[in-house]
Amino acid sequence: MKFATQKRVTILALSACLGASLSACAPILVGSAVMGSLMATDRRTSGTQIEDEGIELHAASRIDENLGERVRVSVTSYNRQVLLTGEVPSAQDKQLVEQVVSKVENVRAIVNEIAVLGKATLTQRSSDALVTGRVKAGMVDAKDLFANSFKVVTEHGTTYLMGRVTQREANRATDIARATPGVQKVVRVLEIITEDELANMLPQPAVNEVKK
């Protein structure tokens, strides 16, 4: 692949039926860092958010121009890392999609998860959308996790997690996704940051000036 993922980006496929290896990863409470993470929303800069939106739009347009209706590909960009999902009729088409997307401005890495299959039915796509909604709802319900720190995508029962999160948050979100009905496998496409890095992203409390 032309684009090498950053060393801090972890791409880990996890079966939903895994045993105790991840179930033992209980969230670790780290005082103000946890409370702060609940206040954080999108951890990308506003400029990066705009770039991600542009990547998704331009990539989808170029895929349509080059491959047309014979493929169904979804493009999800987070922090300029692109996740490709969907279906194409051949391995050659899968590679062609990646090549097309690699030429889109601002793309820094590509994770190609496109399946060589016939197009998903409306029923399958609706089922995947429902699963995504359940995973997001589970994150919202969690008291030690901020759901807006993640992007969630589901294709053919596989749920993909994207975001800039700490290891604690990654493990917690994975546990939630694995426990969600309909999730067959979890794939993490996450940029791992430290708790200190997270704390530095958060607004600092104002210091009241003491008047003499």
N, C-alpha and C positions, 0 to 999 in steps of 0.2 A: 504494500500500500504506500502511496506517495506520501501520505500524511502520517507522521509518527505521533502517537498520543503522548501527552506530557507525562512525566514520571509520577506526577501526583494524581493522575486520572486512573481510576481503577475500573476495569471492565470485568465483572465477575458473574458468570452464570450460575445460578443457584436453583436446584430443583425444589419445587414447592413441597415435596414430600421428604426433604432432608430431615434427619433426626435431630440429635441434641447439639450438633455442631454450632448452629446459629441460635437455637432456642435458648442456649446458655448465655447469649450476649444480652444481658439485661442492661437497660440504660443506666449510665453512671451520672448521678447528680453532682454537678460541679458548681454549686452556688450561683453567683451572679451570672456566670456564662450561660447557664440553663435559662434563667429568667430573661436574659438579654436575647437569647435565640428565639424566645417566644415573641419578642417584639420585632425581630427582623422580618422583613418581607422579602423582596427580591434582592438577592445578594450580588447581582450584576450592576454595573454602572448603567446610567440611563442611556449612554452612548452604545454600550454593548447590547442592551435590550433592543434598541433600534436596529443595530446591525443584525441581530438574530432574526428579527422580523423580515428584514430585507433578504437575508439568506434563504429563508423559507419560501418567500414569494418568488424570487428569481430562480431558485433551484427547481421548484415545481413547474415554473413556466418553461425552463429549458428541457426538463424531462419530457414534458408534453410535446415540445417542438421536435425532439429527437426520437422519441419512441412512441408517441401517440397513445391510442387507446389499448394497445396490446399489453400494457403494464398498468398496475395500480400500485403506486409508490407514495408513501407518506414521508414528509421531510420534517424533522423536529430539530431545531437548533437551540443549544443552550451554551452560552459563553463561547460562541463560535465553533463549538463541537457539534457535528451533525450526525444524527441518528437516522438511518434509512430503514424503513420497514415496508411491508406490503408483499406483493407477488409479481413475479415476472415469469415468462414461459421458458427461459433458458439461462444457463450460466453466463453465456455471452452477454445477454441483456443485463444481467446483474452487474457485470463488470462495466458495461457501457454506462449504466446509470451512475455508478461511482465516478467514472471519468468525467461525465458531464457535470456532476456536482462539484468535483474538485476544482473546476475552472471558475466557480462562482466566487466573486470577490469576498474577502474576509473569512472564508472557511479555513480553519486551522487544523481540523482533524475530522475524519469520517469513520463512523462505526457502521458497517454494512451488514444489516440483519435481514436483508430481503430474502424471501423464500422463493425457490424455484418451484412454483405451483400454479394451478389455475387460480383465477381471481376468486377472492373470498365472496361468499354469498352475502346478501343483505342480512340474513339471519345471523351469520357468523360475526359480521361487523357490528350488528346491534348488540350481540352478546358481549363482544370485547368492550364496547362503549360502556355497557352496564358494569362490567368488572372494573374498568377504570374509575367509574363513579364510586363504586364501593370502596376501592383502595383510598381514594381521596377523602371520602367520608370518614374512613378509619383514622386517617392522619389528622383530620380536623378534630375528631373526638379525643385523640391522645392529648394528655395534659402536659407532656414533656417534649412535644414536637410541634414545629410550626409548618403547616402544610404548604404554605406558599414558597417554601424553600426548595420544593421539588416540582419537577414536571413528571407526569405519569402518562405512559403510553402502553396500550395493550393490543397485541396482535396474535391471533390464533392461541389465545390462552396464556401467552407469555407477557408478563408485565415488566416494562422497562422503567427504571427510576433514573432521573437525571437531576443534577443540581450541584451546588457548591456547599458541602456539608461536612460536619465533623464525623469522625469514625463512630462516635456514639449515636449521632443522628442517623447515619447510614444503617447501622445495625438495627436501630429501633424501627425505621421505616421498612426494612427488609422483613422483620418479624411481622409487622402489620400486614404487609402485602402477602406474605406466605400464608397467613391465617385467613385471608379473604376468600370466600367461596368463588370458584371459577378460575382462580389463579393456578395454573399448572407449573409455571416456572417463573423465577424472578431473575432479571438481568440488571445488574447495577452498572450504569454508565455515569459514574460520579467523580467529581473532583473533590478530593479529600483535603480539608483544611484543618488546622489545629484549633484547639479551644482558644488559644491566645489570638490567633488570626481572626476568629469569629468575634471575640471581645473587641478587637480593634475596629471592626466594621460597625459596631453599634454606637448610637449617639451617646456622647458623654454627658453626665448630669451637669446641669448648670451650677456654677458656684456663685452664690449670692455675695454681692459686694457689701462689705461692712462700712457703713458711713460713720465718720467721726464727727 
